[in-house]
Amino acid sequence: MKISALDPSTARRALAGVTSVDHLDDEAVVERYARVVWNVVTEPGDGVAGMLVGAFGAAPALAVVTGGSAVAPVEGMSAPDFAEGRKRWTPRLRSVEVDDALALARARGVRLVCPDDVAWPHRVDDLGPHAPLVLWVKGSPEALASLTPSVAIVGARAATSYGEHVAGELAAEAAGNGIPVVSGAAYGIDAAAHRAVLAVGGTTVALLAGGADRPYPAGNGRLIDRIAETGAVVSEVACGGAPTKWRFLQRNRVIAALADATIVVEAGWRSGSLNTASHARAIGRPVGAVPGPITSAASAGCHRMLREFDAACITSADDVRELIGLDGESGRRRSGSMREGRLRTDDATRVIDALSVRVWRDTADLARRSGMTTQEVEALLGIMLLEERVERGERGWRLRLAKA
């Protein structure tokens, strides 16, 4: 990808049918196209890229990255961070298939939403440099702008009948009172919440970890299609992108940012739903947890939130309304033992996502697939080799099959 390719006519042709550009001047069109370039080049939540785009704009930031200076161009950004970022992005910048992603979006009816659009949900801006650069929407982009107030209802995929019943009751009550529900379209609690909202004719928004053009999980494909018919199916990953483990965890921060409060219905001790709650707390959103039987492993994470994280105890729809400030005093930032700031997943997850159990891949390929530098990948591979999680051969690396 050359910066010279970012000319207005090229950008207009590429964006046609995916986003409205007729009313934009040439500079704005190029800026919008450049945001898509950044979106494809980076992994979700890349704070260094976010700082560059925030400081210069998307198109000028690309010029900075492809320039020769090694000096960090933004106050508060270290030279090593800038250098490592450039190493992460360069392999994808050279092979990026932005036009293919846009063509796929156009064919699948997915719309591009940028920060200067009316439909942009400005509450995600609370994520700072980790905010999405763009959002891809199948369904109604306007649904994103109507999420005030709203609630996120999340929880275990391996949910119990109790958990699915409670999630459905809370979601239906919220939707019946005109409160949109945000969730992740996964099996279990997420699906129960979405279905309950659809059953009462409410508005629900689903955040996907892969591209908005590919329903995931496939078993919820019909449900995801129904959500798009009346609400919105949203992703910050470009069309065609795979739903990797890293992207699932980063997706959680967007779920938390879109809603006024996050409710965890069921969660294991180390559930990804706790990650969503952590992101919510980090940006000052209240969190709640539904208690379950003390003997249920599916509720261990909720009990941990109540005991250690000072989460609100949610036992009814009234508790939900109070938490988002519709009844009683509005939800406030809570203090507790959950670590301040954003929980970061071990980068080994990104390398594992890039590896295969069948195909050998070299470190350069793994760096491109994971969005990391070759040095970072090599260091992590060395640790995983000692842990016998990977194996090395003449043709590169691959995941080691688990022993029976």
VOFI-891567 format. One line per 10 residues: number of its first residue (from 0); for each residue x, y, z of N, C-alpha, C. Coordinates in steps of 0.02 Angstrom, whole numbers. Example, Ala and Ser with C-alpha at 12.3 -4.5 7.8 and 13.67 -1.06 7.14 Angstrom:
2
0> 660 -284 390 615 -225 390 660 -165 390; 642 -112 354 684 -53 357 645 2 394
***
This chain:
404
0> 43 -60 0 0 0 0 44 62 0; 37 105 -49 74 167 -52 28 225 -35; 57 274 -1 18 333 16 -9 367 -47; 28 361 -102 5 392 -164 -62 363 -187; -78 302 -163 -141 271 -183 -200 304 -149; -187 346 -99 -242 378 -62 -264 442 -97; -281 438 -160 -306 496 -195 -383 496 -192; -414 554 -197 -487 560 -188 -528 515 -234; -509 511 -298 -550 471 -344 -547 397 -326; -488 373 -308 -481 303 -287 -523 290 -224
10> -518 336 -177 -555 328 -114 -630 328 -126; -654 373 -168 -726 376 -182 -751 311 -213; -714 286 -260 -735 223 -293 -737 165 -243; -687 162 -201 -683 107 -153 -738 111 -100; -757 171 -79 -806 180 -26 -878 179 -51; -888 185 -116 -955 188 -144 -995 126 -125; -1056 138 -102 -1101 83 -84 -1091 57 -14; -1038 81 20 -1025 59 89 -1038 115 138; -1025 176 116 -1038 235 158 -1052 294 111; -1090 342 135 -1107 400 94 -1049 449 91
20> -1025 463 31 -969 509 23 -985 567 -24; -1044 568 -54 -1061 621 -102 -1059 690 -71; -1075 695 -7 -1077 760 26 -1009 780 54; -958 738 47 -893 751 77 -845 781 26; -801 825 50 -749 851 5 -694 799 -1; -647 813 -46 -595 763 -61 -554 745 1; -537 794 42 -496 781 101 -532 734 149; -597 745 158 -636 703 204 -643 632 177; -649 625 111 -655 559 81 -590 520 91; -533 552 79 -469 520 88 -459 501 161
30> -480 544 206 -474 530 278 -515 468 297; -575 463 269 -618 405 283 -587 341 256; -561 344 197 -528 285 167 -466 266 209; -429 316 232 -370 303 273 -388 269 338; -446 286 367 -468 253 428 -479 178 415; -505 162 356 -515 92 339 -447 57 333; -398 92 304 -331 64 299 -304 47 369; -309 95 414 -287 84 483 -326 26 515; -390 23 501 -432 -29 529 -408 -99 509; -385 -106 447 -362 -170 422 -290 -185 446
40> -250 -133 451 -180 -140 469 -171 -160 543; -214 -135 587 -206 -144 659 -253 -196 686; -236 -221 746 -281 -262 784 -325 -216 827; -385 -238 846 -429 -197 887 -394 -173 952; -406 -110 968 -380 -82 1030 -308 -61 1030; -277 -55 971 -206 -35 967 -200 38 988; -175 49 1049 -172 116 1077 -121 161 1043; -67 133 1018 -16 174 984 -44 202 919; -79 159 882 -111 182 820 -164 234 837; -202 222 890 -254 269 910 -226 337 927
50> -168 339 959 -137 403 976 -115 440 913; -88 403 865 -66 435 803 -124 464 764; -177 424 756 -235 447 719 -269 505 755; -272 502 821 -301 556 859 -262 621 854; -196 615 849 -154 675 847 -151 706 777; -149 665 725 -137 691 657 -196 684 610; -241 636 624 -290 615 575 -265 552 541; -310 514 512 -291 448 486 -242 452 427; -257 495 378 -214 499 319 -144 526 336; -138 582 373 -71 606 391 -33 556 435
60> -69 518 477 -37 469 520 -5 413 478; -37 394 423 -7 344 378 59 371 349; 59 435 332 120 465 305 175 465 357; 157 477 419 206 477 474 237 407 481; 195 356 478 219 288 487 265 266 430; 249 286 369 289 265 312 350 311 301; 354 364 341 413 407 337 473 374 370; 530 408 368 591 377 393 609 395 464; 573 441 496 592 464 563 581 411 615; 629 404 661 622 357 716 599 391 780
70> 590 457 776 569 496 835 494 489 845; 473 474 906 402 468 921 368 535 908; 318 538 865 290 602 843 236 631 889; 216 594 941 161 616 984 186 620 1056; 168 674 1090 186 682 1160 155 626 1201; 196 596 1243 172 540 1284 185 473 1254; 208 471 1190 224 408 1157 300 401 1156; 324 345 1178 396 333 1179 421 311 1110; 484 323 1098 514 302 1035 510 226 1026; 522 186 1079 514 113 1071 442 92 1053
80> 393 125 1084 323 109 1068 308 124 994; 333 180 970 322 199 901 357 149 854; 419 131 872 456 84 831 423 15 829; 400 -7 887 367 -73 890 302 -72 851; 266 -15 856 204 -9 818 217 -13 743; 267 23 721 284 22 650 301 -49 627; 336 -86 669 354 -156 652 291 -199 648; 242 -185 691 180 -224 689 141 -210 625; 138 -147 606 93 -127 552 122 -138 483; 188 -132 476 219 -132 410 203 -196 369
90> 207 -256 399 191 -315 358 120 -314 330; 73 -288 368 4 -284 344 -5 -225 297; 32 -172 308 26 -114 265 47 -130 194; 95 -174 188 120 -191 121 73 -240 86; 35 -278 124 -7 -329 92 -81 -318 106; -97 -259 132 -166 -247 153 -215 -251 95; -273 -279 107 -323 -287 55 -385 -246 73; -375 -181 78 -429 -137 98 -487 -138 49; -471 -135 -14 -524 -134 -65 -565 -199 -64; -531 -255 -50 -567 -318 -46 -616 -318 13
100> -594 -290 70 -638 -286 128 -699 -242 113; -688 -187 78 -743 -142 60 -789 -175 9; -761 -212 -38 -803 -246 -87 -846 -299 -54; -817 -334 -5 -855 -385 31 -911 -353 72; -896 -296 103 -947 -260 140 -1005 -238 95; -987 -214 36 -1037 -192 -12 -1081 -251 -34; -1051 -308 -47 -1088 -366 -69 -1134 -394 -15; -1113 -387 49 -1151 -416 104 -1198 -366 139; -1201 -306 113 -1246 -256 143 -1222 -229 209; -1157 -225 218 -1128 -199 280 -1108 -126 270
110> -1127 -83 316 -1112 -12 311 -1053 8 354; -1015 56 330 -958 84 366 -981 145 405; -966 148 470 -984 205 511 -920 234 541; -909 299 531 -849 333 555 -868 386 608; -818 410 646 -832 456 700 -868 520 681; -864 541 618 -898 603 598 -969 589 571; -992 527 574 -1060 510 553 -1109 523 609; -1171 539 591 -1224 550 640 -1236 487 681; -1228 429 650 -1243 366 684 -1187 344 731; -1129 379 731 -1073 357 773 -1092 360 847
120> -1083 306 885 -1098 306 957 -1041 337 997; -1047 400 1013 -991 437 1042 -969 412 1110; -1010 371 1142 -988 345 1207 -928 299 1200; -916 270 1141 -856 229 1133 -793 271 1134; -801 337 1125 -743 382 1128 -713 382 1198; -751 360 1248 -724 356 1316 -667 306 1321; -658 264 1271 -602 217 1271 -536 251 1252; -539 314 1235 -478 352 1221 -442 325 1160; -375 318 1164 -338 293 1106 -354 221 1088; -389 186 1133 -409 116 1120 -478 112 1088
130> -508 169 1072 -575 169 1041 -571 142 970; -626 114 945 -626 90 875 -612 146 826; -577 130 773 -563 180 721 -623 188 675; -658 133 662 -720 132 624 -763 76 652; -826 75 633 -870 19 649 -905 -4 585; -915 -69 580 -949 -99 523 -1017 -124 548; -1070 -105 514 -1137 -118 539 -1180 -152 486; -1209 -208 506 -1260 -240 465 -1327 -229 500; -1373 -197 465 -1436 -179 496 -1444 -104 497; -1464 -77 553 -1478 -5 558 -1422 31 595
140> -1381 70 560 -1329 110 595 -1360 157 646; -1422 180 633 -1454 227 679 -1466 196 748; -1469 128 750 -1479 95 815 -1421 110 862; -1361 122 835 -1304 138 877 -1311 205 912; -1343 252 877 -1351 319 906 -1408 322 956; -1447 268 962 -1506 269 1006 -1493 232 1072; -1430 216 1086 -1415 177 1146 -1408 220 1209; -1456 264 1220 -1455 306 1279 -1526 311 1307; -1542 279 1363 -1497 234 1400 -1498 164 1370; -1451 123 1392 -1449 53 1370 -1413 12 1422
150> -1418 -54 1415 -1386 -99 1462 -1354 -157 1424; -1295 -178 1445 -1263 -237 1417 -1278 -296 1463; -1303 -350 1434 -1316 -412 1471 -1273 -466 1441; -1226 -492 1481 -1178 -541 1457 -1172 -598 1507; -1138 -651 1486 -1129 -707 1532 -1102 -768 1497; -1107 -824 1532 -1075 -886 1511 -1106 -914 1447; -1065 -944 1406 -1090 -981 1348 -1123 -1046 1371; -1090 -1080 1418 -1119 -1142 1445 -1166 -1124 1502; -1219 -1089 1485 -1266 -1064 1535 -1313 -1119 1559; -1337 -1110 1620 -1387 -1156 1647 -1456 -1131 1628
160> -1506 -1172 1639 -1575 -1151 1625 -1594 -1092 1670; -1568 -1092 1730 -1580 -1035 1776 -1552 -971 1746; -1489 -973 1722 -1458 -914 1695 -1493 -888 1633; -1513 -933 1589 -1548 -912 1528 -1616 -882 1544; -1649 -910 1595 -1714 -883 1616 -1706 -812 1643; -1657 -803 1687 -1647 -736 1717 -1626 -686 1663; -1581 -706 1619 -1559 -660 1565 -1618 -639 1523; -1661 -687 1506 -1720 -672 1465 -1767 -625 1501; -1778 -637 1565 -1824 -594 1604 -1797 -523 1607; -1732 -515 1623 -1703 -448 1629 -1704 -411 1562
170> -1687 -447 1508 -1685 -416 1442 -1754 -396 1419; -1803 -440 1429 -1872 -425 1408 -1900 -365 1446; -1886 -363 1511 -1910 -306 1551 -1878 -241 1528; -1812 -243 1514 -1778 -183 1491 -1806 -160 1424; -1812 -207 1377 -1837 -189 1311 -1909 -165 1314; -1949 -195 1358 -2018 -173 1366 -2024 -102 1391; -1971 -78 1425 -1970 -10 1450 -1930 37 1403; -1918 13 1342 -1885 55 1293 -1810 59 1301; -1779 13 1338 -1707 14 1350 -1674 -37 1303; -1633 -15 1256 -1598 -62 1212 -1550 -106 1251
180> -1539 -167 1226 -1495 -215 1258 -1437 -231 1211; -1377 -227 1238 -1316 -242 1200 -1287 -308 1225; -1265 -350 1179 -1232 -412 1199 -1189 -437 1141; -1163 -499 1149 -1113 -523 1102 -1133 -579 1056; -1198 -597 1055 -1225 -648 1008 -1197 -717 1018; -1164 -730 1075 -1136 -796 1088 -1191 -843 1112; -1174 -907 1116 -1221 -955 1145 -1233 -938 1218; -1285 -965 1247 -1298 -956 1318 -1332 -891 1335; -1302 -854 1382 -1333 -793 1409 -1344 -741 1355; -1293 -729 1313 -1300 -678 1260 -1361 -693 1216
190> -1365 -754 1192 -1420 -773 1147 -1487 -767 1182; -1491 -786 1246 -1553 -782 1283 -1576 -709 1288; -1529 -663 1300 -1546 -592 1306 -1571 -565 1239; -1535 -580 1185 -1556 -557 1119 -1625 -583 1101; -1637 -647 1111 -1701 -677 1092 -1758 -646 1131; -1747 -632 1195 -1800 -603 1236 -1818 -533 1211; -1768 -494 1191 -1782 -427 1165 -1821 -431 1100; -1801 -476 1056 -1836 -484 992 -1908 -506 1004; -1919 -548 1054 -1986 -574 1068 -2035 -520 1089; -2009 -466 1121 -2053 -412 1143 -2050 -352 1097
200> -2015 -359 1040 -2013 -305 991 -1966 -248 1010; -1916 -262 1051 -1870 -210 1072 -1810 -204 1025; -1762 -162 1044 -1702 -150 1005 -1643 -184 1038; -1606 -222 1000 -1546 -254 1027 -1489 -247 977; -1428 -241 1003 -1368 -232 963 -1319 -288 981; -1293 -322 931 -1245 -376 942 -1176 -356 918; -1126 -365 959 -1057 -351 941 -1022 -416 925; -994 -421 865 -959 -481 843 -884 -471 847; -848 -527 857 -775 -525 861 -743 -530 793; -779 -558 744 -755 -560 675 -792 -510 633
210> -785 -514 568 -819 -467 525 -895 -471 530; -928 -415 520 -1001 -413 525 -1034 -451 468; -995 -471 419 -1022 -508 362 -1026 -583 375; -995 -606 430 -993 -678 443 -1021 -693 512; -1085 -714 516 -1117 -729 580 -1076 -780 619; -1063 -765 682 -1026 -812 724 -1052 -805 796; -1067 -862 828 -1060 -931 804 -1111 -948 750; -1093 -995 706 -1136 -1012 650 -1204 -1037 673; -1204 -1070 730 -1267 -1096 756 -1317 -1042 775; -1292 -981 784 -1336 -924 799 -1346 -881 737
220> -1333 -908 678 -1338 -869 617 -1407 -839 606; -1459 -877 617 -1527 -851 607 -1542 -797 659; -1520 -807 721 -1530 -756 772 -1495 -691 753; -1434 -696 729 -1396 -636 710 -1430 -601 652; -1457 -639 605 -1494 -609 549 -1555 -571 575; -1590 -600 623 -1650 -568 652 -1631 -503 688; -1574 -504 722 -1551 -443 757 -1539 -388 705; -1508 -405 649 -1494 -356 597 -1558 -328 566; -1611 -366 566 -1674 -344 535 -1707 -287 574; -1698 -286 640 -1731 -235 682 -1682 -192 721
230> -1621 -214 729 -1571 -177 767 -1507 -171 727; -1451 -193 757 -1387 -188 722 -1340 -243 744; -1304 -270 696 -1249 -316 708 -1186 -277 692; -1140 -272 740 -1085 -224 735 -1018 -260 747; -967 -235 713 -898 -259 725 -850 -202 711; -793 -202 745 -740 -155 726 -689 -190 682; -698 -255 669 -654 -292 624 -682 -288 553; -639 -276 505 -661 -269 436 -692 -334 410; -735 -328 362 -769 -386 333 -718 -437 309; -733 -500 323 -686 -554 307 -641 -573 364
240> -639 -531 417 -595 -544 474 -620 -602 516; -573 -642 540 -590 -701 580 -601 -683 653; -647 -717 688 -659 -705 759 -609 -742 803; -549 -714 811 -497 -746 851 -509 -733 925; -475 -771 967 -483 -763 1040 -466 -692 1062; -411 -665 1035 -391 -596 1052 -447 -547 1035; -477 -556 977 -529 -509 955 -592 -516 997; -606 -577 1022 -662 -584 1067 -652 -542 1130; -591 -546 1158 -578 -509 1220 -577 -433 1208; -552 -412 1151 -553 -340 1136 -624 -317 1119
250> -663 -360 1089 -734 -344 1075 -771 -325 1138; -751 -355 1194 -786 -343 1257 -783 -270 1279; -728 -236 1263 -722 -166 1284 -773 -123 1248; -790 -141 1185 -840 -102 1148 -910 -115 1175; -924 -177 1194 -988 -192 1226 -996 -149 1288; -944 -147 1329 -947 -109 1391 -955 -34 1378; -921 -9 1327 -924 63 1313 -991 85 1284; -1025 42 1247 -1088 61 1216 -1145 68 1267; -1141 32 1322 -1197 30 1369 -1185 74 1430; -1241 93 1463 -1235 131 1525 -1211 88 1583
260> -1226 24 1581 -1205 -22 1633 -1199 -92 1604; -1157 -133 1635 -1148 -202 1613 -1172 -249 1668; -1216 -295 1649 -1243 -345 1695 -1216 -413 1676; -1184 -448 1723 -1160 -516 1712 -1209 -563 1745; -1241 -606 1706 -1293 -651 1733 -1263 -715 1760; -1221 -748 1721 -1185 -807 1744 -1114 -803 1717; -1066 -824 1756 -996 -823 1734 -955 -870 1778; -911 -907 1746 -864 -948 1784 -811 -904 1816; -768 -935 1855 -718 -899 1894 -673 -856 1851; -656 -880 1790 -612 -844 1745 -647 -828 1679
270> -711 -815 1682 -751 -803 1622 -730 -739 1586; -739 -740 1519 -727 -679 1480 -776 -623 1498; -832 -641 1528 -881 -590 1549 -851 -544 1602; -805 -571 1643 -772 -529 1692 -728 -478 1658; -701 -496 1600 -662 -449 1560 -705 -391 1537; -767 -406 1516 -813 -353 1496 -827 -307 1555; -840 -336 1614 -853 -296 1673 -793 -253 1691; -733 -279 1683 -672 -241 1697 -667 -180 1652; -681 -190 1588 -680 -133 1541 -731 -81 1560; -790 -103 1581 -842 -56 1602 -819 -14 1661
280> -789 -46 1710 -765 -9 1769 -709 39 1751; -667 18 1704 -609 60 1685 -631 127 1655; -690 129 1624 -714 192 1595 -771 222 1636; -778 198 1698 -826 229 1744 -897 207 1737; -910 151 1703 -978 125 1697 -992 77 1755; -1053 79 1783 -1070 33 1838 -1078 -38 1812; -1065 -86 1856 -1073 -157 1838 -1117 -190 1891; -1153 -241 1868 -1196 -280 1913 -1187 -354 1901; -1203 -394 1950 -1197 -466 1944 -1259 -499 1974; -1281 -552 1941 -1339 -590 1965 -1314 -648 2007
290> -1335 -653 2069 -1313 -710 2111 -1346 -774 2089; -1313 -830 2101 -1340 -895 2085 -1330 -943 2143; -1346 -1005 2134 -1335 -1055 2187 -1261 -1057 2207; -1246 -1062 2270 -1176 -1062 2293 -1139 -1124 2270; -1176 -1175 2250 -1145 -1237 2226 -1134 -1237 2150; -1154 -1183 2116 -1151 -1182 2043 -1086 -1149 2019; -1045 -1188 1983 -983 -1161 1954 -999 -1106 1903; -1059 -1109 1873 -1078 -1059 1823 -1089 -990 1853; -1097 -987 1919 -1107 -923 1952 -1047 -901 1994; -993 -939 1992 -935 -923 2033 -907 -855 2017
300> -906 -837 1952 -880 -772 1933 -923 -715 1956; -990 -725 1955 -1035 -673 1981 -1025 -663 2055; -1018 -718 2092 -1007 -712 2164 -940 -678 2178; -891 -691 2136 -827 -657 2143 -834 -582 2132; -874 -563 2082 -886 -492 2069 -920 -458 2129; -969 -493 2159 -1005 -465 2216 -960 -458 2276; -915 -506 2285 -872 -506 2345 -811 -462 2337; -779 -464 2278 -714 -431 2270 -717 -367 2230; -765 -361 2184 -766 -305 2138 -818 -252 2155; -854 -263 2209 -906 -214 2230 -959 -204 2176
310> -977 -258 2142 -1030 -254 2092 -1098 -248 2126; -1145 -216 2093 -1213 -212 2120 -1247 -280 2113; -1285 -298 2163 -1322 -362 2162 -1387 -352 2122; -1394 -389 2069 -1452 -382 2024 -1499 -441 2034; -1559 -426 2057 -1609 -478 2068 -1674 -464 2032; -1679 -406 2000 -1741 -389 1965 -1729 -334 1915; -1779 -322 1873 -1774 -267 1824 -1768 -200 1859; -1798 -193 1918 -1792 -131 1955 -1720 -116 1972; -1681 -168 1989 -1611 -158 2005 -1573 -133 1943; -1591 -159 1885 -1559 -137 1823 -1574 -64 1809
320> -1637 -45 1816 -1655 25 1803 -1620 72 1852; -1614 51 1914 -1579 93 1963 -1505 100 1945; -1475 45 1921 -1404 46 1904 -1389 94 1847; -1435 100 1799 -1422 145 1743 -1452 215 1754; -1478 226 1815 -1498 293 1834 -1569 313 1817; -1612 264 1801 -1681 281 1786 -1725 283 1848; -1705 246 1898 -1740 248 1963 -1688 261 2016; -1704 304 2063 -1656 320 2116 -1597 358 2087; -1542 359 2125 -1484 397 2102 -1449 359 2046; -1418 396 2002 -1387 365 1944 -1326 324 1965
330> -1310 275 1924 -1253 233 1938 -1190 275 1942; -1146 261 1989 -1085 299 1997 -1024 253 1991; -968 282 1983 -907 243 1978 -894 210 2046; -880 146 2045 -870 109 2107 -796 94 2116; -777 87 2179 -709 68 2193 -708 -4 2216; -652 -36 2210 -649 -106 2230 -581 -134 2215; -576 -199 2220 -511 -231 2212 -495 -249 2140; -542 -239 2094 -526 -253 2024 -473 -203 2001; -424 -226 1967 -368 -184 1947 -392 -126 1905; -368 -65 1922 -385 -6 1882 -352 -11 1814
340> -383 21 1765 -356 19 1698 -381 -41 1660; -357 -49 1600 -382 -100 1556 -344 -165 1566; -381 -220 1578 -349 -285 1583 -323 -305 1515; -260 -324 1511 -229 -344 1449 -221 -420 1447; -243 -450 1394 -236 -521 1386 -164 -537 1369; -139 -594 1393 -72 -616 1376 -65 -616 1300; -10 -585 1275 0 -581 1203 9 -650 1172; 24 -700 1214 30 -768 1187 -35 -789 1152; -91 -762 1175 -155 -779 1144 -155 -760 1070; -125 -703 1054 -124 -680 985 -80 -725 942
350> -25 -749 970 18 -794 933 -16 -861 922; -49 -885 974 -85 -950 968 -139 -945 914; -174 -888 912 -225 -877 860 -194 -882 790; -132 -861 783 -99 -860 718 -69 -927 699; -59 -971 747 -30 -1036 734 -81 -1086 708; -57 -1141 680 -100 -1195 656 -73 -1261 683; -116 -1310 691 -94 -1376 712 -70 -1417 652; -85 -1395 591 -67 -1433 531 -15 -1398 488; -19 -1332 482 24 -1295 436 82 -1264 474; 143 -1274 448 202 -1242 477 204 -1169 454
360> 217 -1123 501 220 -1052 484 283 -1021 514; 317 -978 474 377 -946 499 359 -885 541; 409 -857 575 395 -803 621 370 -740 586; 394 -728 525 370 -669 488 295 -674 474; 274 -734 454 203 -745 440 162 -739 504; 188 -767 559 153 -762 623 148 -690 647; 201 -651 636 199 -580 655 146 -543 616; 141 -557 550 90 -523 509 20 -543 532; 9 -608 545 -57 -632 564 -78 -606 633; -31 -599 679 -47 -579 747 -45 -504 757
370> -17 -467 708 -11 -395 716 42 -375 767; 94 -416 775 148 -404 822 214 -400 784; 268 -383 820 334 -382 788 363 -452 789; 411 -464 743 443 -531 741 481 -544 806; 509 -492 836 546 -502 899 499 -524 955; 439 -492 958 390 -511 1009 367 -583 999; 355 -601 936 332 -668 920 385 -720 938; 448 -706 921 502 -753 935 510 -764 1011; 504 -710 1050 511 -716 1122 455 -760 1151; 394 -749 1127 337 -788 1152 341 -861 1130
380> 365 -872 1068 372 -941 1044 423 -979 1086; 476 -945 1107 526 -978 1149 496 -1002 1215; 454 -959 1245 422 -978 1308 373 -1036 1297; 334 -1031 1243 285 -1084 1229 319 -1150 1210; 379 -1146 1182 416 -1207 1166 436 -1243 1230; 459 -1204 1280 477 -1233 1344 416 -1264 1379; 358 -1232 1368 296 -1257 1398 265 -1314 1357; 298 -1333 1302 275 -1386 1257 207 -1372 1227; 193 -1308 1215 130 -1288 1183 138 -1283 1107; 201 -1276 1083 215 -1272 1012 273 -1318 996
390> 283 -1330 932 341 -1367 909 373 -1331 851; 440 -1340 844 478 -1305 793 506 -1356 743; 503 -1340 679 530 -1382 627 567 -1341 575; 590 -1373 523 628 -1339 471 587 -1286 435; 521 -1297 433 477 -1251 396 444 -1199 441; 462 -1199 506 433 -1148 551 405 -1178 614; 345 -1153 632 315 -1170 697 243 -1194 686; 220 -1236 731 149 -1253 733 130 -1273 804; 65 -1272 817 40 -1291 882 50 -1365 894; 66 -1383 955 73 -1453 973 4 -1481 991
400> -12 -1538 964 -75 -1571 980 -75 -1591 1054; -132 -1578 1088 -138 -1597 1158 -136 -1673 1164; -101 -1696 1215 -97 -1768 1227 -162 -1794 1255; -184 -1852 1232 -246 -1882 1256 -240 -1903 1328
***
